[in-house]
Amino acid sequence: MATFAVPQQIPPVAEDCERLRKAMQGWGTDENAIISILTHRNARQRCLIRQTYAEKYGEDFFKPLQDELSGDFLRAVLLWTPHPAERDALLANEVTKKKHSAAHNHLVIMEIACTRTSRELFQVREDYHARYKRSLEEDIAYHTTGDFRKLLVPLVSTYRYEGGEVDMTVANSEANILQEKISEKAYNHDELIRILTTRSKAQLNATFKVYNDQFGHPLNKDLKKKPKDEYLGLVRATVQCLTCPEKYYEKALRLSMKGLGTTEETLTRVVVTRAEVDMKSIMEQYQLKNSVPLVQDIKSDTSGDYLATLLALVGQSSS
């Protein structure tokens, strides 16, 4: 559910297209109009705008955006506008090209695999296949190595059961398997990876609760014994995304704005991909963890049209 307030009366799609066309023509660009329209339309409405714009004016809506906008503002708008499955396919393809650090690339793939529903992840794979004439799995397998490949390929290939039913016999058995493999430092063991990549999120929550109750501490605490190990960091992030994504995303946002400079790419990705999903929960977690509102830190670290876009997506005004 979107966290921003959608107006009661949404103008017809043709009217939105006309206003957007006008905002990007002439000597200046009306950035406020672009932000006002796009950030207050849901995924279906944005797809209709793009389709109608192409039919009405004979060009992809992205072309004038790329001609008129720039920088982080442009990236935020380009990531916000498409259907979520298309956006995820674009993000996944971008990181398989290794433009960033391996750790960054692994985390983006993991986020897509672990925080989307099974149906949403299936749609991402379909879109990726249609767009790039290759499967998402084969590109990830080609562009990753070792333990990272062993974990990430099944994560993106899975179709998890989405129901709430839990088998406590399985939870007890698999909690012991996880403890055994972690105590042996067999972090890449087939059984550990099988559990993380196939079980439903409800089943995993039950298993991790048993683990905590039986062994006196959370599973992720045992995975922190080598805090600088990148693979273990990915496993910890996987566990958190599967069971408590708001905590994962709170940390991602906090680190993106911590210290000197801002990691705009992470900030943009998290706000855009979670705005229509669980941004309210992430904001509550951010306030709890940092004792300041997320909005306050966004205002401190960004400016201009980029700031206005982010604030609109988290449900605030720029005033």
C-alpha positions in Angstrom: 0.0 0.0 0.0 1.3 3.4 -0.9 2.3 5.7 1.9 1.6 8.9 0.0 -1.8 10.5 -0.2 -3.4 10.0 -3.6 -5.9 12.8 -4.6 -9.5 11.7 -4.5 -10.0 12.9 -8.1 -7.2 11.7 -10.4 -7.3 13.6 -13.7 -7.7 11.5 -16.9 -4.6 9.9 -18.2 -4.7 12.0 -21.4 -4.8 15.2 -19.2 -1.8 14.0 -17.3 0.1 13.4 -20.6 -0.8 16.8 -21.8 0.5 18.5 -18.6 3.7 16.4 -18.7 4.2 17.2 -22.3 3.8 20.9 -21.6 6.1 20.7 -18.6 8.9 19.4 -20.8 8.5 21.7 -23.8 9.7 25.3 -24.4 12.6 27.1 -22.8 12.3 25.8 -19.3 11.2 22.6 -17.6 8.4 22.6 -15.1 10.0 20.2 -12.6 7.2 20.8 -10.0 4.5 19.6 -12.4 6.5 16.4 -13.2 7.0 15.7 -9.5 3.4 16.5 -8.6 1.9 14.2 -11.2 4.2 11.2 -11.2 4.7 10.9 -7.4 0.9 10.9 -6.9 0.1 8.1 -9.4 0.2 4.4 -8.5 2.1 1.8 -10.6 -0.9 1.1 -12.8 -1.6 4.8 -13.5 2.1 5.4 -14.3 2.1 2.6 -16.8 -1.0 4.0 -18.4 0.6 7.4 -18.6 3.6 6.0 -20.4 1.5 3.9 -22.8 -0.8 6.8 -23.6 2.1 9.2 -24.0 3.7 7.0 -26.6 0.4 6.6 -28.5 -0.4 10.3 -28.4 3.1 11.7 -29.2 4.9 8.9 -30.9 7.8 8.6 -28.5 8.6 6.8 -25.3 7.9 9.0 -22.3 11.4 8.3 -21.0 13.0 10.2 -24.0 11.8 13.7 -23.0 12.6 12.9 -19.4 16.1 12.1 -20.3 16.4 15.2 -22.5 15.1 17.6 -19.8 16.1 16.2 -16.4 19.5 15.2 -15.0 21.4 13.7 -12.1 19.8 12.1 -9.1 16.4 13.7 -9.9 16.4 12.0 -13.3 17.4 8.6 -11.9 14.6 8.8 -9.3 12.0 9.6 -11.9 13.2 7.0 -14.3 13.1 4.3 -11.6 9.8 5.4 -10.2 7.9 5.5 -13.5 8.0 1.9 -14.8 6.0 -1.1 -13.6 7.8 -2.5 -10.5 8.8 -5.8 -12.4 10.3 -3.7 -15.2 12.2 -1.6 -12.6 13.6 -4.7 -10.9 14.6 -6.2 -14.2 16.5 -2.9 -15.0 18.1 -2.8 -11.6 19.2 -6.4 -11.8 20.6 -6.0 -15.3 22.5 -2.9 -14.2 24.3 -4.6 -11.4 25.2 -7.7 -13.5 27.2 -5.4 -15.6 29.4 -4.8 -12.5 29.4 -1.0 -12.6 29.6 -1.0 -8.8 31.3 -3.0 -6.1 30.6 -6.7 -5.9 29.1 -6.3 -2.5 26.7 -3.6 -3.8 25.7 -5.8 -6.8 25.1 -8.9 -4.6 22.8 -6.9 -2.2 20.7 -5.5 -5.0 20.0 -8.9 -6.4 19.3 -10.3 -2.9 16.8 -7.5 -2.2 14.9 -8.3 -5.3 14.9 -12.0 -4.6 14.0 -11.8 -0.9 11.6 -8.8 -0.5 9.3 -9.4 -3.5 6.4 -11.9 -3.4 6.8 -15.1 -5.4 4.5 -13.8 -8.0 6.4 -10.5 -8.2 9.7 -12.2 -8.5 8.3 -14.4 -11.3 7.2 -11.3 -13.1 10.7 -9.9 -12.8 12.2 -13.0 -14.4 9.6 -12.8 -17.2 10.4 -9.1 -17.9 14.1 -9.8 -17.8 13.8 -12.6 -20.2 11.7 -10.6 -22.6 13.9 -7.5 -22.4 17.4 -9.0 -22.6 16.7 -12.3 -24.3 18.5 -14.1 -21.5 17.3 -15.4 -18.2 18.0 -13.6 -15.0 19.4 -16.8 -13.5 22.0 -17.2 -16.3 23.2 -13.6 -16.1 23.6 -13.8 -12.3 25.4 -17.2 -12.6 27.7 -15.7 -15.2 28.5 -12.5 -13.3 29.0 -14.0 -9.8 31.4 -16.6 -8.5 31.9 -19.1 -5.7 29.6 -18.9 -2.6 27.9 -15.8 -3.9 26.7 -17.6 -7.0 25.7 -20.7 -4.9 23.4 -18.5 -2.8 22.1 -15.9 -5.3 21.1 -18.2 -8.2 18.6 -20.3 -6.1 17.4 -17.1 -4.4 16.2 -15.6 -7.7 15.0 -18.9 -9.0 12.7 -19.7 -6.1 8.9 -19.6 -6.0 8.2 -19.7 -2.2 4.9 -20.7 -0.7 3.2 -17.5 0.5 0.8 -19.0 3.1 1.1 -18.7 6.8 1.1 -22.5 7.6 4.1 -23.6 9.7 5.4 -27.1 10.4 7.0 -27.0 13.8 8.6 -30.4 13.4 10.4 -29.0 10.3 11.2 -25.8 12.2 12.9 -27.7 15.1 14.8 -30.0 12.7 16.1 -27.2 10.5 17.0 -24.9 13.4 19.3 -27.7 14.6 20.7 -28.1 11.0 21.4 -24.4 10.9 23.1 -24.4 14.3 25.2 -27.4 13.3 26.4 -25.9 10.0 27.1 -22.5 11.6 29.0 -24.0 14.5 31.1 -25.9 11.9 31.6 -22.6 10.0 30.1 -24.4 7.0 28.3 -21.2 5.9 28.0 -22.3 2.3 26.7 -25.8 3.1 24.0 -27.1 0.7 21.5 -27.6 3.6 21.9 -24.1 4.9 21.4 -22.7 1.4 18.4 -25.0 0.8 16.6 -23.8 3.9 17.2 -20.1 3.1 16.3 -20.4 -0.6 13.2 -22.7 -0.5 11.3 -22.3 2.7 8.3 -19.9 3.1 8.9 -16.7 5.1 6.4 -17.9 7.7 8.4 -21.2 8.0 11.7 -19.4 8.3 10.3 -17.1 11.0 9.3 -20.2 13.0 12.7 -21.8 12.4 14.6 -18.7 13.5 12.4 -18.4 16.6 13.2 -22.0 17.5 16.9 -21.3 16.9 16.8 -18.3 19.3 14.8 -20.2 22.0 17.0 -23.3 21.8 20.4 -21.6 21.6 19.8 -18.4 23.5 20.6 -15.9 20.8 19.5 -15.0 17.2 20.9 -16.8 14.3 22.3 -13.6 12.8 24.4 -13.1 15.9 26.2 -16.3 15.1 26.8 -15.1 11.6 28.6 -12.0 12.8 31.6 -13.8 14.1 33.4 -12.6 10.9 31.8 -9.2 10.5 34.0 -8.2 7.6 33.4 -11.4 5.6 31.4 -10.2 2.5 29.7 -13.6 2.0 28.6 -13.8 5.6 27.3 -10.2 5.3 25.2 -11.3 2.4 23.8 -14.3 4.3 22.9 -12.0 7.3 21.2 -9.6 5.0 19.3 -12.4 3.4 18.0 -13.6 6.7 16.9 -10.1 7.6 15.3 -9.4 4.3 13.3 -12.6 4.5 12.1 -12.0 8.0 12.2 -8.3 8.9 12.8 -6.2 5.7 12.1 -2.9 7.5 15.2 -3.4 9.6 17.3 -4.2 6.6 16.1 -1.1 4.7 16.4 1.2 7.8 20.1 0.2 8.0 20.5 0.7 4.2 19.0 4.2 4.4 21.0 5.1 7.5 24.3 4.0 5.9 23.5 5.9 2.7 23.3 9.1 4.6 26.0 8.5 7.3 29.1 10.6 7.5 30.4 12.8 4.8 28.6 12.6 1.5 25.5 10.6 0.5 25.2 7.4 -1.4 22.4 8.6 -3.6 22.1 5.4 -5.5 21.1 3.4 -2.4 18.9 6.2 -1.1 17.0 6.4 -4.4 16.7 2.7 -4.8 15.3 2.1 -1.3 12.8 5.0 -1.4 11.6 4.2 -4.9 11.2 0.5 -4.5 9.6 0.6 -1.1 7.3 3.7 -1.4 4.3 1.6 -2.5 5.1 -1.3 -0.2 6.3 -0.8 3.4 7.7 2.7 3.6 5.6 3.5 6.7 7.1 0.6 8.6 10.6 1.6 7.4 10.1 5.1 8.6 8.9 3.9 12.0 11.9 1.7 12.3 14.2 4.6 11.3 12.7 6.8 13.9 13.1 4.1 16.5 16.7 3.3 15.6 18.0 6.8 15.1 15.8 9.0 17.2 15.2 11.3 14.3 12.7 11.1 11.5 13.8 9.8 8.1 12.5 13.0 6.5 14.8 15.1 8.6 17.9 13.2 7.4 16.7 13.2 3.8 16.3 17.0 4.1 19.8 17.3 5.5 21.5 15.2 2.8 19.7 16.1 -0.4 18.4 19.2 -2.1 16.4 20.7 -5.0 14.1 18.6 -7.2 15.7 15.4 -6.0 14.8 16.2 -2.4 11.2 17.2 -3.5 10.8 13.8 -5.2 12.0 11.8 -2.3 9.8 13.7 0.1 6.8 13.2 -2.1 7.5 9.5 -2.2 7.8 9.1 1.5 4.5 11.0 2.0 5.8 14.5 2.9 5.7 17.9 1.4 8.9 19.9 0.7 7.8 22.8 2.9 
